[in-house]
Amino acid sequence: MTQVILITGASRGIGKSLCEHYCDRGFFVFGCSRSLSDFIHPHYVHLIADITNEADVKKVVRKCMDEYQRIDVLINNAGIASMNHLISTPVDVVTKLFATNFLGTFLFSREVSKSMIKNKYGRIVNFTSVAKPLNIEGELIYSSSKAAIEQFTKVSAKELGSFNITVNAIGPSPVPTRLIRSVQKEKLDKIISCQAIKRMGTFQDIHHLIDFLIDPKSDFISGQIIYLGGINN
């Protein structure tokens, strides 16, 4: 049976690459973001949604369920970053980061897991960041939002485990996307120097790990936080 996968933050960067990858692998793919996507494929549907809006999230999930009556895999890829020192961080930056990075993951996980529970099967992959274990200065709020994602991953894995649903999180090392365009080269070099494998990450690195985590055979792997590049927590 062809699997159905829902990917957030799908219009560009890692999200778009995941949509292309899983369409190529024969999945039925639903992507959502606040903007349109230029990716076209017979097995791809793109939906416009604000992941911080509960009504929008429910509409996206309902569309998937109306079409295929199930969602086998959820990838909570959508996220934003902001670099601010503690004393210069505006309240609206904190609100926006936690709404997008944490609340969006919570809303999609909650709504999608309802259908997964009925089907007694599911794979959920969340996105954290190496900024969290590295305690990077200037990324206090961003890394804190990712710390919340990690705790959410561990507890939800326990709550959903008896329904044959796994929940894991991956933390990519720096990958060439719009998210890191404003990061100084010296800072990127410092992050890479902390890795066991000293290079930038690629979309393919992320694809390989998610392929493994969402495989039906990976049913005994849950509640794990995996950082790419060989960074230890």
C-alpha positions in Angstrom: 0.0 0.0 0.0 1.3 3.4 -1.0 2.1 5.5 2.1 0.7 9.0 2.7 3.1 11.6 4.0 2.4 15.2 5.3 5.3 17.6 5.3 5.1 21.1 6.8 7.2 24.1 5.6 7.2 22.5 2.1 7.6 25.5 -0.2 11.4 25.7 -0.1 14.6 24.5 1.4 14.6 21.2 3.3 10.8 20.9 3.2 10.7 21.2 -0.6 13.6 18.7 -1.0 11.7 16.2 1.2 8.5 16.6 -1.0 10.6 15.9 -4.1 12.4 13.0 -2.5 9.2 11.2 -1.3 7.3 11.8 -4.5 10.3 10.1 -6.3 10.0 7.2 -3.8 6.3 6.7 -4.7 4.6 8.3 -1.7 1.4 10.3 -1.9 2.7 13.6 -0.5 0.9 16.6 1.0 2.9 19.7 1.6 1.8 22.9 3.4 3.3 26.3 3.9 2.2 29.9 4.1 3.3 30.4 0.5 2.8 28.7 -2.8 5.2 26.0 -4.1 6.5 25.7 -7.7 6.9 21.9 -7.2 4.5 20.0 -9.4 4.1 16.2 -9.4 1.2 13.8 -10.0 1.4 12.6 -6.4 1.9 16.0 -4.8 -0.7 18.3 -3.3 0.3 21.7 -1.9 -1.9 23.5 0.7 -1.6 27.0 2.0 -1.8 27.2 5.7 -0.5 29.0 8.8 0.8 26.2 11.0 0.2 28.4 14.1 -3.5 28.6 13.3 -5.5 25.8 14.7 -8.3 26.1 12.2 -5.7 26.0 9.3 -4.0 22.9 10.7 -7.3 21.1 11.1 -8.2 21.9 7.4 -5.0 20.5 6.1 -5.4 17.3 8.1 -9.0 17.0 7.0 -8.0 17.4 3.4 -5.5 14.6 3.7 -8.0 12.4 5.4 -10.8 13.1 2.9 -8.4 12.2 0.1 -6.8 9.0 1.5 -8.5 8.3 4.8 -5.1 8.1 6.6 -1.8 9.8 7.2 1.1 7.4 7.7 3.9 9.8 8.2 4.1 13.4 9.5 7.3 15.5 9.1 7.2 18.6 11.2 9.8 20.5 9.2 8.5 24.1 9.4 10.5 26.4 11.5 12.1 29.8 11.7 15.2 31.2 13.4 16.3 34.5 14.8 19.6 35.5 16.4 19.3 37.8 19.3 21.2 38.4 22.5 19.0 38.0 25.7 18.9 41.7 26.5 18.1 42.8 23.0 15.3 40.2 22.2 11.9 41.8 21.6 8.8 39.9 23.0 7.3 39.5 19.5 10.4 37.5 18.4 9.9 35.1 21.3 6.2 34.8 20.6 6.8 34.2 16.8 9.6 31.7 17.3 7.7 29.5 19.8 4.5 29.8 17.8 6.1 28.5 14.6 8.7 26.1 16.0 6.8 24.6 18.9 3.1 25.4 18.6 3.0 24.4 14.9 4.6 21.0 15.8 2.2 20.5 18.6 -0.9 21.3 16.6 0.0 19.0 13.6 1.2 16.2 15.9 -2.0 16.3 17.9 -4.4 16.3 14.9 -2.4 13.8 12.8 -1.9 11.4 15.7 -5.7 11.1 16.1 -5.9 9.4 12.7 -2.8 7.4 13.3 -4.3 6.0 16.5 -7.3 4.8 14.6 -5.1 3.1 12.1 -2.8 1.7 14.8 0.2 3.0 12.8 2.3 6.2 12.4 5.7 7.8 12.1 6.3 11.3 13.3 9.6 13.1 12.8 10.2 16.5 14.4 13.0 19.0 13.7 15.4 20.2 16.4 18.8 21.8 15.8 22.4 21.4 16.8 22.0 24.9 18.3 20.5 23.3 21.3 23.3 20.9 22.4 26.0 23.4 21.4 24.4 26.2 23.5 25.2 28.7 20.8 25.4 32.3 22.0 23.0 34.6 20.2 20.5 31.8 19.6 18.9 31.7 23.0 15.2 31.8 22.0 15.7 29.6 18.9 17.6 26.9 20.8 15.1 27.1 23.7 12.2 26.5 21.2 14.1 23.5 19.9 14.7 22.2 23.5 10.9 22.3 23.9 10.6 20.2 20.7 13.0 17.6 22.2 11.0 17.3 25.4 7.8 17.1 23.4 9.3 14.4 21.3 10.3 12.3 24.2 7.0 12.5 26.1 4.7 12.1 23.0 6.7 9.0 22.1 5.6 7.5 25.4 2.0 8.6 25.0 1.7 7.2 21.5 3.9 4.2 21.6 1.2 1.7 22.5 -0.6 2.6 19.2 2.4 1.6 17.0 3.3 5.2 16.5 6.9 6.3 16.8 8.1 9.9 17.4 11.6 11.0 16.9 13.5 14.2 16.3 16.5 15.0 14.0 18.9 17.9 14.5 20.6 18.9 11.3 24.0 20.5 11.2 24.2 23.6 9.1 22.7 23.0 5.6 22.8 25.6 2.8 19.3 27.1 3.0 17.8 30.5 3.5 17.8 29.9 7.2 21.5 30.3 7.5 22.2 33.0 4.9 22.6 35.7 7.6 24.9 33.6 9.8 28.5 34.7 9.7 31.0 32.3 8.1 33.1 32.3 11.3 30.1 31.1 13.3 29.3 28.4 10.8 33.0 27.3 10.9 32.9 27.1 14.7 29.8 24.9 14.6 31.3 22.6 12.0 34.5 22.4 14.1 32.4 20.8 16.9 31.3 18.0 14.7 32.9 14.6 14.4 32.5 14.9 10.6 33.6 18.4 9.7 31.5 19.5 6.7 28.2 21.2 6.0 25.2 18.9 5.9 23.2 18.2 2.8 19.6 17.5 1.9 20.6 13.9 1.2 22.0 13.5 4.7 18.5 14.5 6.1 16.7 12.2 3.6 18.7 9.2 4.6 18.0 9.6 8.3 14.3 10.2 7.8 14.1 7.3 5.4 15.4 5.1 8.3 13.1 6.6 11.0 9.9 6.3 9.0 10.6 2.8 7.7 7.9 0.3 8.9 10.8 -1.9 10.2 11.9 0.9 12.5 9.0 0.3 14.9 11.3 -0.1 18.0 13.0 3.3 17.6 11.1 6.1 19.3 11.7 9.1 21.6 15.2 9.6 20.1 17.0 12.8 19.4 19.6 12.4 16.6 22.0 15.2 15.7 23.7 15.0 12.3 27.4 15.5 11.9 28.4 13.6 15.0 27.5 16.1 17.7 26.8 14.6 21.2 24.3 16.0 23.6 
